[in-house]
Amino acid sequence: MKNKSRKEVRMKKRIKLLCQKGQSTLEYAMVMVIAGIISAILVSVGKPMLVDIISNVFGKISEMI
């Protein structure tokens, strides 16, 4: 029989919505993990340069005051 009940149709819509919701959460989590990895690499590789930049910024601020 091709005639589906309303309950079946509603249930399929709910399942589809939950699957889409889970997929967007997974995508967000993956982006956050990748951003964290890239940030960690940049901080570990560019640490001496970052320290110099920060100290220069604070030095210029202290000269202004």
C-alpha positions in Angstrom: 0.0 0.0 0.0 1.3 3.4 -1.0 -0.9 5.3 1.4 1.2 6.2 4.4 -0.3 7.2 7.7 0.2 10.7 9.1 2.1 9.2 12.0 4.6 7.6 9.7 5.1 10.8 7.8 5.6 12.9 11.0 8.0 10.3 12.3 10.1 10.4 9.1 10.2 14.2 9.2 11.4 14.1 12.8 14.1 11.7 12.0 15.2 13.8 9.1 15.3 16.9 11.2 17.3 15.2 13.9 19.8 13.9 11.4 20.3 17.4 10.0 20.7 18.9 13.4 23.3 16.3 14.3 25.2 17.0 11.1 25.4 20.7 11.7 26.7 20.1 15.3 29.3 17.7 14.0 30.4 20.2 11.4 30.7 23.0 14.0 32.8 20.7 16.2 35.1 19.8 13.4 35.7 23.5 12.5 36.4 24.2 16.2 38.9 21.4 16.4 40.7 22.4 13.2 40.8 26.1 14.4 42.3 24.9 17.7 45.0 22.8 16.0 45.9 25.7 13.7 46.0 28.1 16.6 48.2 25.8 18.6 50.6 25.4 15.7 50.9 29.1 15.2 51.5 29.8 18.8 54.1 27.1 19.2 56.0 28.0 16.0 55.6 31.8 16.3 56.1 32.1 20.1 59.3 34.2 20.0 57.8 36.5 17.4 54.5 36.9 19.4 56.4 37.7 22.6 58.4 40.4 20.7 55.2 41.9 19.2 53.4 41.9 22.6 56.4 43.5 24.3 56.6 46.2 21.6 52.9 47.0 21.9 53.2 47.4 25.7 56.4 49.4 25.2 54.7 51.8 22.9 51.7 52.1 25.2 54.0 52.9 28.2 55.8 55.6 26.1 52.5 57.2 25.3 51.5 57.4 28.9 
